[in-house]
Amino acid sequence: MAASKLFIVPTPVGNLEDITLRALRILKEVDLILAEDTRQTKKLLDHYNIQKQLVAYHKFNEHKTVESVTEKLNSGLSIALVSDGGTPGISDPGHILIAACVKQNITIECLPGATAFVPALINSGFATDEFVFIGFLPHKKGRMTKLKEIALEERTIILYESPFRVLKLLEELKLHIGERRISTSREISKMFEETNRGTAEELIAHFTKKEPRGEFVVIIAGNE
């Protein structure tokens, strides 16, 4: 393995078997692993009998730790970056460190692997030839602007939302997109994985009766 390299390693979003052989090899070989939640990553490592030093790297400390991480990389260490699930940098910490490595000409290798929105997009049945990934909408500033853009967008739209805010999102979508079709996927690759399709109003009725659980991917059909 080449020294001074940052590996971006996707990890399962649900089932622990959803990890590549290459990803497991990299996690075994690197000098240390940067983890969004070290407790969560330890479960994965324990499952595959991997003993490795874990260092916390999350949205609350990424600005402060970038310099120390790049120093380690420049000293010759190989480091893997993982999130709690999926590919780091996709609505998860990673971009700031990757940008710093690019600036310092540190080699970056991003492995292909799990990303929650891909199975949700395919399961939606909506057009996949063109789509827009937005991720989490801003909670306050800029949220209304994004919703207005979604109302006009002709391509399939992909959002992420927590179970605590998904009903609010659906209420907002009801106002902005009317009867356009929506697909919600939750607990992707887990035992209780579920996809529901319908209008915002129909999905509001469903999740009012059945409490939303698990992280959601919300897919919205484009404006025809």
Sequence and secondary structure as in RCSB ss.txt:
>XXXX:A:sequence
MAASKLFIVPTPVGNLEDITLRALRILKEVDLILAEDTRQTKKLLDHYNIQKQLVAYHKFNEHKTVESVTEKLNS
GLSIALVSDGGTPGISDPGHILIAACVKQNITIECLPGATAFVPALINSGFATDEFVFIGFLPHKKGRMTKLKEI
ALEERTIILYESPFRVLKLLEELKLHIGERRISTSREISKMFEETNRGTAEELIAHFTKKEPRGEFVVIIAGNE
>XXXX:A:secstr
  SSEEEE  B SS TT S HHHHHHHHHSSEEEESSHHHHHHHHHHTT    EEE  TTTHHHHHHHHHHHHHT
T EEEEE SSB TTSSSS HHHHHHHHHTT EEEE     THHHHHHHH S  SSEEEEEE  SSTTHHHHHHHH
HH  SEEEEEE TTTHHHHHHHHHHHHTT  EEEEESTTSTT EEEEE HHHHHHHHHHS   S EEEEE    
